[in-house]
Amino acid sequence: MLLRTSRSSVALLNGSETPSQLDGLAQDCFLYFGLGCRNVSLMLVPRSYNFHTFITQAASVFRTLLQNHSGYRNALRHARACFMMTEAGTPQGGALPDFFILKESDQLNPPMA
């Protein structure tokens, strides 16, 4: 389920999403490099949620595009460095640590780069 406002969107996942729904979610997360006025910036999931299927679906559509975009790659490198300096541990991205940062947070909007 997506909850949209004029500036951001939240995805509510329960683990029963279809590949088609996860593809749509990946588009909502990564189109316009996350800078669209209604991009999903927060996913609410059960504690036991397995992100592997979402990561695989997102990678099939966006991984190559985003990794080959120098602006996105530089912003990701910067965000990863900031995260590693301010948080305990390392960023989570499952099988794709070079693709995006996945972290537990109660903030609706991501930090500014």
N, C-alpha and C positions, 0 to 999 in steps of 0.2 A: 504494500500500500504506500502511496506517496502522499505526503502532506505538503502543499505548496503555499507559500506566501509571495509577496511581491519581490522579495529579495533572496530567498533561499528555500530549499526543499529538504524534507526529512524522509528517509525511506524506513519503513517498518517491516522487518523480515522475520519469518518464523521458521524457515528451513524447508518449506514445501513449495518454493518458487520454481516455476518451469524454466527451462533454458531460454525460452522466448522472453519471459519476464526479466531474467537476469541480464539478457542482452539489452533490453530497454533500460534497465538500471545502470548498466555500464555506460550507455549513451548519456543518461542523465548525469552521471558522475564526471565523465571525461570530455564530452563535447565542449568546445571552446576552452579547453584546458582548465576546466573547473571555474572559469571566470564568467560564465553566463549568469544573468541575474537570477535564474531559477535552478541552477545546478544543485544536485544533491550534495550537501556538505556534511551530512550526519546520517549514519545508519544505526537504527536501534535494533538490536538483535538479542536473542536469548544468550545467556552465559555459555551455553554449550554449542553455539552456532559454529558450523564448519565453513570457513570462508573459501575453501579450495575450489568449489564449483563456481563461485562468483569470480574468483581470480582467474580461473581458466577461461571462463566466458569473456571476461574483459580483455584478457590477453589476446584472444583470437581476433578481436576487432581493433584494439587500440595500442597494443604493446609496440609494434614496429613504428607506427606513426608517431607516438610520443617519444620514443627513444631517439628517433631521427630528427626531432625538432630541437634545435640548440637552445632556444629560450626555455622550453619545458625542462630539458635535461639540466640546464644550469639552475633553474628554480628548484628542481627536485634535489640537486646536490646541496644547495643552500639550506633547504628545509630539513634535509636529513642531518646536516651538520648542526643546525640549531637544535633539533630534537635530541641528538646524541649528547649535546652539551647541557641540556636542561632536564632531561629525563633519565631515569635509571634504566639501564639496559639498552637494547638496540631496537630500531623501528621494525615493525612486523609487516611482512608482505608475503608471507607464506613461501611459495615456490618462486616468487618473482620479486626479490628484494630490490631489483634495479628498476622497477616499473612504477611503484607508488609507495607511499607511507600509509600504513594502517595502524592506528593507535587508539587505545581506549581513552575517551575524553567525555566530559559532560558539557563541553562548549558547542554551541550551534554553529558558529562561524569559525573557519580555520584561521590561524594566525596570519598576519600580514607578512609578506616576504621582505 
